[in-house]
Amino acid sequence: MAGSSILQRVKAAIAQPLEIGEEIGVALQKGSMSPYHYVKPLIKRAAGVGDPPVGSTPHTVVYTHGQMRLLRFEPAQRIFRTPILFVYSLINRYYILDFLPGRSLIEFMRDQGYDVYAIDWGTPGPVEQRMGWAEYFELIKSATRWTRRVSGAPDITLYGYCMGGTMALAYSALHPEGIRNFVAQATPVDFHEGGIFTTWTRPSHFDVDALVNAYGNVPIELMESGFSMMAPIQRSTKWLDVFRKIDDPEFVSTFLAMEHWASDNIPFPGEVYRQYIKDCYQYNNFCKGRMKVGGRVVDLSNIKTPLLNIIAENDTIAPPKSSELLTTLVSSSDTETFRFNAGHIGLSTSSKGRKQFWPKIAKWIGQHSELMLPN
Amino acid sequence: MGEERSTKPLNLLARGMKVVGHLTAQESRSGKVFKRVEKKGTDLMGRLATNESYLHGVGRLMGYAFRYQAQVNTNLERMLHSWRLPTSTDVYDMRSELRRMHDQVEAVSVQLESLYDRLEQTQLLQTRLADAQNGRAA
């Protein structure tokens, strides 16, 4: 009996380092650039935690087109007739909006009685490589149509986040029908105030045509190296914080969840990347009313719906200066700006979200939404 | 967060990490040195990331690399096609097609459900209308 117990312990002692080695080996084989894939197996073993349950709010797929999926997060008790449609960026994955149970913006809005929908752009392949603004706006159009159809509501609250906000704004300027309210969260508008990315993408430094012609879609490695160059030292040294707090399972789990999302990069669809860099960062056409989609000019003054602009004070990706102009560019008579003491990602993942940020946002949306009629 | 410490005894790996963490924390002497080096490094990288000459040089190198890559891709695909071998693009297409089929089946079922709901609502409305008309006629 004791012999078999010792044998089991010896087996476990051998198996665990082997598992760690295997995981690291797989990461090496894939050539992963992010330290997450190499350090995670060690952290998990040391802290005794599992894989972070990111993006775990139950949902159904209600519409697909190519790689794009429209997800529905149905509330147990629907209070508002007006649904919310989240439009996420083409960089990284949508589930930062559905981060962890109890720390998910989507889950929070669903629990407030909203019928919530989100666009998951999926992983772009050869088809998406040739898709530009016009094709992506067609997808947003389909998503808004299906959101209205499935929810049974005549109009929706369009909620854009980061580059998703920029796309949703441009879409709303071209197709304002069926949009009741607009929420822009950490959305860059004036790209010449876009911080370090504006500097890096200047036409004199950065030949976007050569990049797209070489790779089609922008490879994960290039996207990752761009982000890591923003804070190359902290990218490695932040792991030492986890080492210090290795006996705090909640901290470790949240940290791993964040790193999981940050390292879950996807290629950026080539053609729309070319247009994004040129129309936004290089020539600021979006902000100046010169951006053209399918021959039509994107004029933000066409937006007349109530608009909420959410700004993160410590945002380095969409600095406050690049977002605050928005309310002056639209024609809406009902606009409001919320400024929160958070970073770009913190708006959707911070522990302060549930207590401080999201209730204010939900209240604003609620005041501008139609209530469900009693049956 | 940060206050809820585990009461479980730490394993060897965790203890090792704790030591490394302590040695690089502000509270220890080695940590103070580490933080100073980290700050210097961050300042240096920050200056480099906005240095015009550096950005210009890196940009030019990247431009050359992209154009070279485009040439390599063209030649490789041409060669594989001449041998009638599938390229990585072909394999990727097959894999994503499977995922797409799965999602579409799920989406169609939801769409049918929504259609069914609408039909039900219309039928209910028609019944009510007919009842109301009958009532009025009576």
Chai-1 contact restraints between the chains, C-beta under 6 A:
chainA,res_idxA,chainB,res_idxB,connection_type,confidence,min_distance_angstrom,max_distance_angstrom,comment,restraint_id
A,R45,B,L13,contact,1.0,0.0,6.0,A-B,restraint_1
A,A46,B,L13,contact,1.0,0.0,6.0,A-B,restraint_2
A,A46,B,A14,contact,1.0,0.0,6.0,A-B,restraint_3
A,A46,B,M17,contact,1.0,0.0,6.0,A-B,restraint_4
A,T60,B,V110,contact,1.0,0.0,6.0,A-B,restraint_5
A,V61,B,D103,contact,1.0,0.0,6.0,A-B,restraint_6
A,V61,B,E106,contact,1.0,0.0,6.0,A-B,restraint_7
A,V61,B,A107,contact,1.0,0.0,6.0,A-B,restraint_8
A,V62,B,V110,contact,1.0,0.0,6.0,A-B,restraint_9
A,Y63,B,A107,contact,1.0,0.0,6.0,A-B,restraint_10
A,T64,B,D103,contact,1.0,0.0,6.0,A-B,restraint_11
A,T64,B,Q104,contact,1.0,0.0,6.0,A-B,restraint_12
A,T64,B,A107,contact,1.0,0.0,6.0,A-B,restraint_13
A,R69,B,D103,contact,1.0,0.0,6.0,A-B,restraint_14
A,G125,B,Y92,contact,1.0,0.0,6.0,A-B,restraint_15
A,G125,B,S96,contact,1.0,0.0,6.0,A-B,restraint_16
A,P126,B,T89,contact,1.0,0.0,6.0,A-B,restraint_17
A,V150,B,S114,contact,1.0,0.0,6.0,A-B,restraint_18
A,T199,B,T50,contact,1.0,0.0,6.0,A-B,restraint_19
A,H205,B,L55,contact,1.0,0.0,6.0,A-B,restraint_20
A,H205,B,G59,contact,1.0,0.0,6.0,A-B,restraint_21
A,F206,B,G59,contact,1.0,0.0,6.0,A-B,restraint_22
A,D207,B,G63,contact,1.0,0.0,6.0,A-B,restraint_23
A,A210,B,G63,contact,1.0,0.0,6.0,A-B,restraint_24
A,A210,B,F66,contact,1.0,0.0,6.0,A-B,restraint_25
A,A210,B,R67,contact,1.0,0.0,6.0,A-B,restraint_26
A,L211,B,F66,contact,1.0,0.0,6.0,A-B,restraint_27
A,N213,B,A70,contact,1.0,0.0,6.0,A-B,restraint_28
A,A214,B,F66,contact,1.0,0.0,6.0,A-B,restraint_29
A,A214,B,Q69,contact,1.0,0.0,6.0,A-B,restraint_30
A,A214,B,A70,contact,1.0,0.0,6.0,A-B,restraint_31
A,P232,B,M45,contact,1.0,0.0,6.0,A-B,restraint_32
A,I233,B,E38,contact,1.0,0.0,6.0,A-B,restraint_33
A,I233,B,G41,contact,1.0,0.0,6.0,A-B,restraint_34
A,I233,B,T42,contact,1.0,0.0,6.0,A-B,restraint_35
A,T237,B,E38,contact,1.0,0.0,6.0,A-B,restraint_36
A,L240,B,G21,contact,1.0,0.0,6.0,A-B,restraint_37
A,L240,B,T24,contact,1.0,0.0,6.0,A-B,restraint_38
A,F243,B,M17,contact,1.0,0.0,6.0,A-B,restraint_39
A,F243,B,V20,contact,1.0,0.0,6.0,A-B,restraint_40
A,F243,B,G21,contact,1.0,0.0,6.0,A-B,restraint_41
A,R244,B,G21,contact,1.0,0.0,6.0,A-B,restraint_42
A,R244,B,A25,contact,1.0,0.0,6.0,A-B,restraint_43
A,I246,B,A14,contact,1.0,0.0,6.0,A-B,restraint_44
A,I246,B,M17,contact,1.0,0.0,6.0,A-B,restraint_45
A,D247,B,R5,contact,1.0,0.0,6.0,A-B,restraint_46
A,D247,B,S6,contact,1.0,0.0,6.0,A-B,restraint_47
A,D248,B,G2,contact,1.0,0.0,6.0,A-B,restraint_48
A,D248,B,R5,contact,1.0,0.0,6.0,A-B,restraint_49
A,P249,B,S6,contact,1.0,0.0,6.0,A-B,restraint_50
A,E250,B,M1,contact,1.0,0.0,6.0,A-B,restraint_51
A,E250,B,E4,contact,1.0,0.0,6.0,A-B,restraint_52
A,F251,B,M1,contact,1.0,0.0,6.0,A-B,restraint_53
A,F251,B,G2,contact,1.0,0.0,6.0,A-B,restraint_54
